[in-house]
Amino acid sequence: MTVEICVEDLNQALAAEAAGARRLELCSDLSNGGLTPSFGMTQAIAEQCSITVYAMVRPRGGHFCYTKAELAIMHREIEHLAQAGAAGVVFGALTADKQLDEKATADLVKRAKQFDLQVTFHRAIDECNAPLTALDALCEMDIENVLTSGGAAKAADGLSGIEKMVQQANGKIKIMAGSGVNGSNVRKIITTGVDAVHMTARRVIPPDTRLDMGQCYAPDTYKLQELFDALAN
């Protein structure tokens, strides 16, 4: 069972590796669902962590229907992330009517493969009006993983949807469960047959400035250990 931990910075990445994670998903701005990380952060984590690093490719928050200009940015970001040392990239593209944007996705996959990057299609699939149809199309592309909560807000509430995706994928693509995964529910979630689980483990550090400059986070080592203990039992 692959455990992927979503992180924003080097401290979180090092803590995830020490706890036993096998893969990192690196993002910036998790408060907006995760955006493309900087070149410098990606490079530092790739250099200092021995486990696999996948990096988010998402130029803004909000919906997953991208303009031509935004897709061009994403293509450029894929190149930069590869140069920074990422082993994989994470993205998702939909049409305005919430179907898989097959052309945009295929073009992004082709770009990633030019740099020998692996690919995860993220939870944009949970926004699809026809997720199983989208999954069929993704299985025909050179994509390694699909991250899903089964169409629910939290993976623990979308078990039937996750199980259907596992069955439909039939080994053609790896299904990874994410959103709200923790030590208390991970055993139930993996009964769906998923190949991997995905979680975020961080805690807020109380602010020490008078200015409102946003939140600062630290690794939640207790939450990480709780997950790995649950999987070991």
C-alpha positions in Angstrom: 0.0 0.0 0.0 1.5 3.3 -1.1 1.1 6.2 1.3 1.3 9.6 -0.3 1.5 12.6 1.9 0.6 16.1 0.6 3.0 18.7 1.8 3.7 22.4 1.3 7.3 22.8 2.5 10.5 21.1 3.4 9.8 20.5 7.0 6.6 18.8 6.2 8.3 16.7 3.5 11.1 15.6 5.9 8.6 14.6 8.6 6.5 12.6 6.1 9.5 10.7 4.9 10.7 10.0 8.5 7.2 8.7 9.3 7.3 6.2 6.5 5.7 7.9 3.5 6.6 6.4 0.1 5.6 9.4 -2.0 5.0 13.1 -1.6 2.6 15.4 -3.4 4.1 18.9 -3.3 1.8 21.9 -3.5 1.7 25.5 -2.6 -1.4 27.2 -1.1 -3.3 24.2 0.2 -5.9 26.6 1.5 -6.9 26.9 -2.2 -6.8 23.2 -2.8 -3.2 23.2 -3.8 -1.4 25.1 -6.5 1.9 24.7 -8.4 4.9 24.9 -6.0 7.9 27.1 -6.7 11.0 25.8 -8.5 13.2 26.4 -5.4 10.9 24.5 -3.0 10.6 21.6 -5.5 14.3 21.4 -6.0 15.1 21.5 -2.2 12.7 18.7 -1.4 13.8 16.6 -4.4 17.4 17.0 -3.2 16.8 16.4 0.5 14.2 13.7 0.4 15.0 10.2 -0.9 11.3 9.3 -1.7 9.4 10.1 -4.8 8.1 13.7 -5.3 5.1 14.5 -7.4 4.3 18.2 -7.9 1.0 19.9 -8.5 0.4 21.6 -11.8 -2.5 24.0 -11.1 -2.1 27.7 -12.0 -5.0 29.1 -9.9 -7.7 28.1 -7.5 -11.3 27.4 -8.5 -12.7 25.3 -11.3 -10.7 22.9 -13.6 -11.8 24.4 -16.9 -8.7 26.1 -18.2 -8.2 28.6 -21.0 -5.6 28.2 -23.7 -3.4 30.7 -21.9 -3.7 28.8 -18.6 -2.9 25.5 -20.3 0.2 27.0 -21.9 1.3 28.0 -18.4 0.7 24.5 -17.2 2.9 23.1 -20.0 5.7 25.4 -19.0 5.3 24.5 -15.3 5.6 20.8 -16.2 9.0 21.6 -17.8 10.2 23.6 -14.8 9.1 21.0 -12.3 11.0 18.3 -14.2 14.1 20.5 -14.2 13.7 21.0 -10.4 13.8 17.3 -9.9 10.1 16.2 -9.6 9.5 12.6 -10.5 5.9 13.1 -11.3 3.2 15.8 -11.8 -0.4 16.1 -10.7 -3.2 17.8 -12.7 -6.7 17.6 -14.0 -8.7 19.3 -16.7 -12.4 19.4 -17.3 -14.7 21.0 -19.9 -17.2 23.8 -19.0 -20.0 21.1 -18.6 -17.8 19.1 -16.2 -16.7 16.3 -18.5 -13.1 15.2 -18.9 -11.3 17.5 -21.2 -9.7 14.7 -23.1 -7.6 16.9 -25.5 -6.2 19.1 -22.8 -5.4 16.1 -20.5 -3.8 14.1 -23.3 -1.7 17.1 -24.3 -0.6 17.6 -20.7 0.3 13.9 -20.4 2.3 14.1 -23.6 4.2 17.0 -22.2 4.9 15.2 -18.9 6.2 12.1 -20.7 8.6 14.3 -22.7 10.4 14.7 -19.4 9.9 11.1 -18.2 7.4 12.2 -15.5 4.8 10.0 -14.0 1.2 11.4 -13.9 -1.6 11.6 -11.3 -5.0 12.8 -12.4 -6.3 14.5 -9.3 -9.7 15.0 -7.7 -11.0 16.9 -10.7 -12.5 13.5 -11.5 -14.8 14.0 -8.5 -16.2 17.1 -10.2 -17.0 15.1 -13.3 -20.6 14.5 -14.2 -19.6 11.1 -15.5 -16.6 10.0 -13.5 -16.6 6.4 -14.7 -16.7 7.5 -18.3 -13.8 9.8 -17.6 -11.9 7.0 -15.9 -12.2 4.8 -19.1 -10.6 7.6 -21.1 -7.8 8.1 -18.5 -7.1 4.4 -18.6 -6.3 4.8 -22.3 -3.7 7.5 -21.6 -0.2 7.1 -20.2 -1.3 8.0 -16.6 -0.2 6.1 -13.6 -2.7 7.2 -10.8 -6.1 8.7 -10.3 -6.8 10.5 -6.9 -10.4 10.3 -5.8 -12.8 10.6 -2.9 -15.4 8.6 -4.8 -17.4 11.7 -5.6 -18.0 12.6 -2.0 -16.4 15.5 0.0 -14.5 12.9 2.1 -13.2 9.5 1.0 -14.8 7.8 4.0 -18.2 8.9 2.6 -17.5 7.9 -0.9 -16.5 4.3 -0.4 -19.0 2.9 -3.0 -17.8 5.3 -5.6 -14.1 4.5 -4.9 -14.8 0.8 -5.1 -16.6 1.2 -8.5 -13.6 3.0 -9.8 -11.2 0.3 -8.6 -13.3 -2.3 -10.3 -13.7 -0.4 -13.5 -10.0 0.5 -13.7 -9.2 -3.3 -13.3 -5.5 -2.7 -12.8 -5.1 -0.5 -15.9 -4.5 2.5 -13.7 -3.9 2.8 -9.9 -6.7 4.3 -7.8 -5.6 6.4 -4.8 -8.1 7.4 -2.1 -7.8 10.9 -0.7 -9.6 13.6 1.3 -10.1 13.2 5.0 -8.0 10.0 5.2 -6.6 9.4 8.8 -5.7 6.7 11.2 -9.3 6.1 12.3 -10.7 5.4 8.9 -7.9 4.2 6.7 -8.5 0.5 7.4 -12.1 0.9 6.2 -11.0 2.9 3.1 -8.5 0.4 1.9 -11.2 -2.4 1.9 -12.3 -0.7 -1.4 -9.2 -2.2 -3.0 -7.3 1.0 -3.6 -3.6 0.9 -4.5 -2.7 4.0 -2.4 -4.0 6.5 0.1 -3.3 10.2 0.2 -3.5 12.5 3.2 -2.3 15.9 4.5 -0.8 16.0 8.0 -0.1 19.5 9.2 -1.1 21.8 12.2 -1.3 25.5 12.5 1.5 27.3 14.3 0.0 30.2 16.4 0.9 33.5 14.7 3.6 35.6 16.3 3.2 38.7 14.1 0.9 41.7 14.4 0.3 41.7 10.7 -2.2 39.3 9.0 0.3 37.5 6.8 -1.5 34.2 6.6 -1.1 30.9 8.4 2.1 29.1 9.2 2.1 25.3 9.4 4.2 22.6 11.0 4.1 18.8 10.4 1.5 17.0 12.4 3.7 14.0 13.4 1.0 12.6 15.7 -1.5 12.3 12.7 1.2 10.8 10.6 2.1 8.2 13.2 -1.5 7.4 13.8 -2.0 6.6 10.1 1.0 4.3 9.8 0.2 2.5 13.1 -3.3 1.8 11.7 -1.9 0.4 8.5 0.6 -1.8 10.4 -2.1 -3.5 12.5 
